[in-house]
Amino acid sequence: ETGVTQTPRHLVMGMTNKKSLKCEQHLGHNAMYWYKQSAKKPLELMFVYSLEERVENNSVPSRFSPECPNSSHLFLHLHTLQPEDSALYLCASSQGEGAVGGYTFGSGTRLTVV
Amino acid sequence: GIQVEQSPPDLILQEGANSTLRCNFSDSVNNLQWFHQNPWGQLINLFYIPSGTKQNGRLSATTVATERYSLLYISSSQTTDSGVYFCAVMEYGNKLVFGAGTILRVKS
């Protein structure tokens, strides 16, 4: 256990479904992130939250909707996804300006869109 | 934005062998991390090493920030070392930019 917990670990959803990914960090960090890892591609940053405010939206389609209700929790709400959205979704957290000490990642949610 | 290049892209080792993985980056950085992604997808933080040298068991890392590269050394490799090794550097706004990774397979 890394201190960042993601649920569910695996998710299969249809293109018309609505689902949510959850991330919880127990490290006292004040910034949280969503990354997407597709096959044969580098990890791509999707969203950055710092002190519960979204500070970065890396040109992500609106069918992905993040929510950060407090500094310990981060959600990614999914609706009307496409098969090409199938990927490993990773959550991470860090502390302070410049993320001194680095990022800590969760175990990821492997999403399959059918 | 900053570019991160890792080499080699693939590496096959016999158990017990040593190896060096390299990470080059295109601009000066404040932070650099090495990660190991296991077969189940989990990214494990190996080193937070913006500069200098660190060691943790059979692994060590060196970053020469002025020359924009970092090296990860794996000694006496084991089958459990298999997976993908990522280098990542910090861009503005706490953004971590990843290289494409090195796929390591250690054969027994």
Chai-1 contact restraints between the chains, C-beta under 6 A:
chainA,res_idxA,chainB,res_idxB,connection_type,confidence,min_distance_angstrom,max_distance_angstrom,comment,restraint_id
A,A31,B,N94,contact,1.0,0.0,6.0,A-B,restraint_1
A,P42,B,F98,contact,1.0,0.0,6.0,A-B,restraint_2
A,P42,B,A100,contact,1.0,0.0,6.0,A-B,restraint_3
A,L43,B,F98,contact,1.0,0.0,6.0,A-B,restraint_4
A,L45,B,K95,contact,1.0,0.0,6.0,A-B,restraint_5
A,L88,B,G41,contact,1.0,0.0,6.0,A-B,restraint_6
A,G98,B,N30,contact,1.0,0.0,6.0,A-B,restraint_7
A,A99,B,N94,contact,1.0,0.0,6.0,A-B,restraint_8
A,G101,B,Y48,contact,1.0,0.0,6.0,A-B,restraint_9
A,G102,B,Q33,contact,1.0,0.0,6.0,A-B,restraint_10
A,G102,B,N45,contact,1.0,0.0,6.0,A-B,restraint_11
A,G102,B,Y48,contact,1.0,0.0,6.0,A-B,restraint_12
A,Y103,B,L96,contact,1.0,0.0,6.0,A-B,restraint_13
A,F105,B,L43,contact,1.0,0.0,6.0,A-B,restraint_14
A,S107,B,Q42,contact,1.0,0.0,6.0,A-B,restraint_15
A,G108,B,G41,contact,1.0,0.0,6.0,A-B,restraint_16
